[in-house]
Amino acid sequence: MRRTARAGNLVYLSGNGPFRGTELVWKGKVGRDVSLEDAQAAAALTALNMIRVLRDEGYDLDRLRWVKALGMVNSDPSFVDQAAVVNGFSQTIVDVFGEEKGLHARSACGMASMPWDMAVEIEAICELET
């Protein structure tokens, strides 16, 4: 299974979650099993995992600009702060890449269930600058 796909100057990253190696660190419903703060940490860890994927697949991180992210939050039906969860991802990307290359458009939505019951899954699009 590929973790990235390239089309021209765009690099599409498959959905990634809050793993350390093969260990799923945060699982369950945000707002019931996982606190907002832990969900934000899960999103931040997901950002670091995605950066690692890009590096491991040979992309020059200095040439990348983040364009778009889609954050999916495994939400309790009453939880409505999905955007605050995905802030953990966005802030980490800006902290690592700076505003010029890290600021990106993004969406955040709640999901009824997620693979492996992970709390957060994020996919993204980056541009390889020439």
QUIMO-V444028 format. One record per helix or strand. SS is the DSSP state (@ for helix, = for strand). FROM is the first residue (numbers start at 1). TO is the last residue. Records with the same first field share a line. If there is no record, write none. Layout:
SS = FROM-TO, FROM-TO
This chain:
= = 4-7, 10-17, 19-20, 23-24, 27-27, 30-30, 34-34, 64-75, 105-111, 118-118, 120-128
@ = 36-56, 61-63, 82-102, 115-117
